[in-house]
Amino acid sequence: MSIQELQTAIMELDYADFWQLVKWFNEYQNERWDQEIEQDLAAGRLDFLIPEAKEDYAAA
């Protein structure tokens, strides 16, 4: 299915189904973001943030 076909199908949803889709999509997007963060952490791609976080913690 193409993006255009998805867009058309979404525009044809009734009100309740549209908001059910929005809720599902937001939850799915959050899950994907969490997975991406976990992968970045495991790979060390966020290690550069540790010194700054320690400084902020010490200053609090």
N, C-alpha and C positions, 0 to 999 in steps of 0.2 A: 504494500500500500504506500502510495506517495504522500508527501507532506500535504500537497494540495487536496488529495482525497481525504486525509485526516481532518484538515481544516473544514472542508465541506461537511463531513459527517458531524463534526463538533457543532457547527452552526445550525444543524438540523435537530440537535437535541432539544428536548423540552426543558423547562426551567429546573425541575428536580434532578433530572439526569445530568444536566450541565454542572450543577453544583456538587453532585456526587463525584463527577469526574474531576472537578477542581480539587476537592478534598483528597481524592486518591492521588492525583498528580503531585500535590504538595507533599504528601507523606512519602511518596516514591522519590521525589527530588531530595528530600531530607535524608532518606536512607542512602541514596547514591552519594550525597555530600559526605555523610559520615564514613562511608567506605573509602572515599577518596582521601579524607583526612587520615584515617587509619593507615592507609597505604603510604601516604607521605611521611607519617611519623615513623613507620617501620623502616622506611628507606633512608631516614635521616634528612629528608629534604626540609624539615622544619627546625632542625637543630640550631640554626642561626638565631632563632627567637628565644632560646633558653637564657642567654645572658641578659637580655632586656627584661624578661619576665622576672629573673632573680633580682635585678635592680629595682623594678617596680615593687616587688614584694618587700624588699628590704626598706624601701622608702615609706611604706605604708604603716 
